[in-house]
């Protein structure tokens, strides 16, 4: 048994040493630094919430505590991802695992570099699930939860498998009381978009809304109990141009029922910007159809 434990301990240490070469310290806030990892040559991925400023961001790397200045390429608060560019650091890119390689019960390591050296904590994959949406409308490709301890400064660092391959980015901003990692497919999609456009595009209707119960007759007609009551309309927005007014209740957008605010957020993706869509509303007790051309969130 002791030989087995010694062997496992040595292999885990090797994984940390190998994967740690691609992990950096990210100084982008007034309190404790956070972590990040090398996506490709000169490109660093970290968590959006650990950056309190857009300028004067530093990354730390190497065994001698070298530092370099980083510039913010772009970020996406809805998925808690940010992309930095560093010149001259000459850091190796991380290795990524395929999503289907991971199963509940697999050993994983959360790695961070809030100081001069890489730190690690061991756990297992405790839950895997389907795609889900963050509270501000970000689409996460699948649910990835582990039982690793998220120490201060670990946000933005990687969750790696037993081979040292990154399976996700650790974040403490998307859920409370559980250790959530943003999976590689989501990271790849968001990073590619930011590198191409400098931002992640989001559709924008320009309303304030709250969930409201529909009258029984309308609920029976539509087959849904709730809709989104319009409580404000931004001047010049897509909703304003479509003729939506306070008191309207949106019950469908582009053919999809709107029962909760999450339904609306999930439909307003970057792909919808500029599209003219049907908006089904209830006004004065009657169901009506209007059209709106989706704008882009600034």
C-alpha positions as CSV (number, residue, x, y, z in Angstrom):
1,X,0.0,0.0,0.0
2,X,2.8,2.4,0.9
3,X,4.5,1.8,-2.5
4,X,1.2,2.5,-4.3
5,X,0.6,5.7,-2.4
6,X,4.2,6.8,-3.0
7,X,3.7,6.1,-6.8
8,X,0.4,8.0,-6.9
9,X,1.9,10.9,-4.9
10,X,4.9,11.1,-7.3
11,X,2.7,11.0,-10.4
12,X,0.4,13.8,-9.0
13,X,3.4,15.9,-8.2
14,X,4.6,15.4,-11.8
15,X,1.2,16.5,-13.1
16,X,1.4,19.7,-11.1
17,X,4.9,20.4,-12.2
18,X,4.1,19.8,-15.9
19,X,0.8,21.7,-16.0
20,X,2.1,24.4,-13.8
21,X,4.4,25.7,-16.5
22,X,1.4,27.2,-18.3
23,X,-0.1,28.8,-15.2
24,X,0.4,32.5,-14.3
25,X,-0.4,34.8,-11.5
26,X,-2.8,37.6,-12.5
27,X,-2.6,41.0,-10.7
28,X,-5.7,42.8,-11.8
29,X,-7.3,43.8,-8.5
30,X,-6.4,45.6,-5.3
31,X,-6.6,42.5,-3.1
32,X,-5.1,39.0,-3.5
33,X,-3.9,38.2,-7.1
34,X,-5.7,35.5,-9.0
35,X,-4.7,32.9,-11.5
36,X,-4.8,32.3,-15.3
37,X,-3.3,30.0,-17.9
38,X,-1.7,30.2,-21.3
39,X,-4.2,29.6,-24.1
40,X,-1.8,30.1,-27.0
41,X,1.3,32.1,-27.7
42,X,0.9,35.3,-25.7
43,X,-2.8,34.7,-24.9
44,X,-3.8,34.3,-21.3
45,X,-7.3,33.2,-20.1
46,X,-8.5,34.1,-16.6
47,X,-11.8,34.9,-14.8
48,X,-13.5,38.1,-15.6
49,X,-14.4,38.8,-11.9
50,X,-10.8,38.9,-10.8
51,X,-10.1,42.0,-13.0
52,X,-11.1,45.2,-11.3
53,X,-9.2,47.3,-13.8
54,X,-8.6,47.3,-17.6
55,X,-5.1,48.8,-17.4
56,X,-1.9,48.1,-15.3
57,X,-2.5,44.3,-15.3
58,X,0.5,42.2,-14.5
59,X,1.1,38.5,-14.9
60,X,3.7,36.6,-12.9
61,X,5.4,33.4,-14.2
62,X,8.5,31.3,-14.0
63,X,10.5,30.0,-11.1
64,X,12.2,33.3,-10.5
65,X,9.1,35.3,-10.1
66,X,9.3,37.1,-13.5
67,X,6.5,39.5,-14.3
68,X,5.2,41.0,-17.5
69,X,2.6,43.6,-18.4
70,X,-0.7,42.3,-19.8
71,X,-3.3,44.1,-21.9
72,X,-7.0,43.1,-21.8
73,X,-8.2,41.9,-25.1
74,X,-11.8,41.5,-24.0
75,X,-14.0,39.8,-21.4
76,X,-17.5,38.2,-21.1
77,X,-19.1,38.8,-17.7
78,X,-21.9,36.4,-18.5
79,X,-19.5,33.4,-18.6
80,X,-16.9,34.9,-16.2
81,X,-14.1,34.7,-18.8
82,X,-11.4,37.3,-19.7
83,X,-8.6,37.2,-22.3
84,X,-5.3,38.9,-21.9
85,X,-2.3,39.4,-24.2
86,X,1.3,39.2,-22.9
87,X,4.3,40.1,-25.1
88,X,7.7,38.5,-24.5
89,X,6.8,36.0,-21.7
90,X,7.5,33.0,-24.0
91,X,5.2,30.6,-22.0
92,X,4.1,27.1,-23.1
93,X,0.5,26.7,-24.0
94,X,-1.7,24.5,-21.9
95,X,-2.9,21.1,-23.1
96,X,-6.7,20.6,-23.2
97,X,-8.8,17.4,-22.7
98,X,-11.7,16.5,-24.8
99,X,-15.1,17.0,-23.0
100,X,-16.2,13.3,-23.3
101,X,-13.0,12.1,-21.6
102,X,-14.3,13.1,-18.1
103,X,-16.6,11.1,-15.9
104,X,-18.0,11.5,-12.4
105,X,-15.5,10.1,-9.9
106,X,-12.4,11.0,-12.0
107,X,-9.5,12.5,-10.0
108,X,-8.9,16.2,-10.8
109,X,-6.6,18.9,-9.5
110,X,-7.4,22.6,-9.1
111,X,-4.2,24.6,-9.8
112,X,-3.6,28.2,-8.9
113,X,-0.8,30.7,-8.7
114,X,-1.9,33.6,-6.5
115,X,1.7,33.8,-5.3
116,X,5.1,33.1,-6.9
117,X,4.6,29.4,-7.1
118,X,1.9,27.0,-8.3
119,X,-0.5,25.6,-5.7
120,X,-2.7,22.6,-5.9
121,X,-5.7,20.9,-4.3
122,X,-7.0,17.4,-5.1
123,X,-10.5,16.2,-5.5
124,X,-12.9,14.3,-7.8
125,X,-15.5,15.2,-10.4
126,X,-18.6,15.2,-8.3
127,X,-21.2,16.1,-11.0
128,X,-21.5,16.4,-14.7
129,X,-24.7,17.7,-16.4
130,X,-26.3,19.3,-19.4
131,X,-25.8,22.9,-20.6
132,X,-27.0,25.6,-18.3
133,X,-27.3,29.4,-18.2
134,X,-25.7,31.8,-15.7
135,X,-27.8,34.3,-13.8
136,X,-26.9,37.0,-16.3
137,X,-27.5,35.0,-19.5
138,X,-24.2,33.3,-20.2
139,X,-24.5,29.9,-21.9
140,X,-22.3,27.2,-20.4
141,X,-21.9,24.1,-22.6
142,X,-22.2,21.6,-19.7
143,X,-22.2,21.5,-16.0
144,X,-18.9,20.6,-14.3
145,X,-18.7,20.4,-10.5
146,X,-15.8,19.0,-8.4
147,X,-15.2,18.7,-4.7
148,X,-11.9,20.5,-4.8
149,X,-11.3,23.3,-2.3
150,X,-11.3,26.7,-4.0
151,X,-8.7,28.5,-2.1
152,X,-8.4,32.4,-2.4
153,X,-6.7,33.3,-5.6
154,X,-7.5,30.0,-7.4
155,X,-10.2,31.6,-9.6
156,X,-9.1,31.8,-13.2
157,X,-6.8,28.8,-12.8
158,X,-7.4,25.5,-14.4
159,X,-9.0,22.3,-13.3
160,X,-6.9,19.5,-14.7
161,X,-7.3,15.7,-15.1
162,X,-4.9,13.0,-14.0
163,X,-2.8,13.6,-17.2
164,X,-2.4,17.3,-16.6
165,X,-4.9,18.3,-19.3
166,X,-7.2,21.2,-18.7
167,X,-10.9,20.3,-18.4
168,X,-12.1,23.6,-17.1
169,X,-11.5,27.0,-15.6
170,X,-12.2,27.4,-11.9
171,X,-14.4,30.2,-10.8
172,X,-16.1,31.2,-7.6
173,X,-18.4,33.7,-9.3
174,X,-21.0,31.5,-10.9
175,X,-22.3,29.5,-8.0
176,X,-22.2,29.6,-4.2
177,X,-21.1,26.8,-1.9
178,X,-20.0,24.5,-4.8
179,X,-16.8,24.4,-6.9
180,X,-17.8,25.1,-10.5
181,X,-15.5,24.9,-13.5
182,X,-16.2,26.5,-16.9
183,X,-15.7,23.6,-19.4
184,X,-13.3,23.7,-22.3
185,X,-15.9,24.0,-25.1
186,X,-17.3,27.2,-23.5
187,X,-13.8,28.6,-23.0
188,X,-12.9,27.8,-26.6
189,X,-16.1,29.4,-27.9
190,X,-15.8,32.6,-25.9
191,X,-12.0,33.0,-26.4
192,X,-12.3,32.6,-30.2
193,X,-15.0,35.2,-30.3
194,X,-13.1,37.7,-28.2
195,X,-9.9,37.2,-30.2
196,X,-11.9,37.8,-33.4
197,X,-14.2,40.6,-32.3
198,X,-12.8,41.9,-29.0
199,X,-16.0,41.1,-27.2
200,X,-18.9,38.7,-27.0
201,X,-21.9,40.0,-28.8
202,X,-25.2,39.9,-27.0
203,X,-28.7,40.6,-28.3
204,X,-30.6,43.5,-26.7
205,X,-34.3,44.3,-26.6
206,X,-34.2,47.3,-24.4
207,X,-36.8,46.5,-21.8
208,X,-37.1,46.1,-18.0
209,X,-39.4,43.2,-17.3
210,X,-40.7,41.0,-14.5
211,X,-42.6,37.7,-14.4
212,X,-46.4,38.1,-14.3
213,X,-49.2,35.7,-14.1
214,X,-51.4,35.6,-17.2
215,X,-55.2,35.9,-17.0
216,X,-56.8,32.4,-17.0
217,X,-58.4,32.8,-20.4
218,X,-55.1,33.9,-22.0
219,X,-53.1,31.2,-20.1
220,X,-55.5,28.5,-21.5
221,X,-55.2,29.9,-25.0
222,X,-51.4,30.0,-25.0
223,X,-50.8,27.0,-22.9
224,X,-48.6,28.9,-20.4
225,X,-49.2,30.5,-17.0
226,X,-46.8,33.4,-17.0
227,X,-45.2,36.0,-19.3
228,X,-42.9,38.9,-19.0
229,X,-44.6,42.2,-18.0
230,X,-42.8,45.2,-19.5
231,X,-42.1,47.7,-16.8
232,X,-39.7,50.0,-18.7
233,X,-38.8,50.6,-22.3
234,X,-35.5,52.3,-23.3
235,X,-35.9,55.1,-25.8
236,X,-34.7,54.2,-29.3
237,X,-34.3,50.5,-28.4
238,X,-35.5,47.6,-30.4
239,X,-38.5,47.4,-28.1
240,X,-39.3,51.1,-28.5
241,X,-39.0,50.8,-32.3
242,X,-41.3,47.8,-32.2
243,X,-44.0,49.8,-30.4
244,X,-43.8,48.0,-27.1
245,X,-45.2,50.0,-24.2
246,X,-45.4,49.7,-20.4
247,X,-48.0,47.2,-19.4
248,X,-47.5,44.9,-22.4
249,X,-46.7,41.3,-21.5
250,X,-44.3,39.4,-23.7
251,X,-45.4,35.8,-24.0
252,X,-43.2,34.6,-26.9
253,X,-40.1,35.7,-28.8
254,X,-39.3,34.2,-32.2
255,X,-41.7,31.4,-31.6
256,X,-40.3,30.5,-28.2
257,X,-42.5,30.9,-25.0
258,X,-41.3,33.6,-22.6
259,X,-42.3,32.4,-19.1
260,X,-39.3,33.6,-17.1
261,X,-36.5,36.2,-17.5
262,X,-34.0,33.4,-18.2
263,X,-36.0,32.5,-21.3
264,X,-35.5,36.0,-22.7
265,X,-31.8,36.1,-21.8
266,X,-31.2,32.7,-23.4
267,X,-32.7,33.9,-26.7
268,X,-30.8,37.1,-26.9
269,X,-27.5,35.6,-28.1
270,X,-25.0,37.2,-30.4
271,X,-26.5,35.4,-33.4
272,X,-29.8,37.3,-33.0
273,X,-28.3,40.8,-33.4
274,X,-29.8,42.4,-36.4
275,X,-32.5,39.8,-36.8
276,X,-36.1,40.8,-37.1
277,X,-38.2,38.5,-35.0
278,X,-41.8,38.0,-34.1
279,X,-42.8,39.1,-30.6
280,X,-46.1,37.9,-29.2
281,X,-47.6,40.1,-26.5
282,X,-50.7,40.5,-24.5
283,X,-52.1,44.0,-24.5
284,X,-55.4,45.0,-23.0
285,X,-56.3,41.3,-22.5
286,X,-55.8,40.5,-26.2
287,X,-53.0,38.5,-27.8
288,X,-51.1,40.5,-30.5
289,X,-48.1,40.0,-32.7
290,X,-45.4,42.7,-33.4
291,X,-42.0,42.5,-34.9
292,X,-38.7,43.7,-33.4
293,X,-35.2,44.0,-34.8
294,X,-32.8,42.8,-32.1
295,X,-30.1,45.3,-31.2
296,X,-26.7,44.7,-29.6
297,X,-25.9,45.2,-25.9
298,X,-23.2,47.8,-25.5
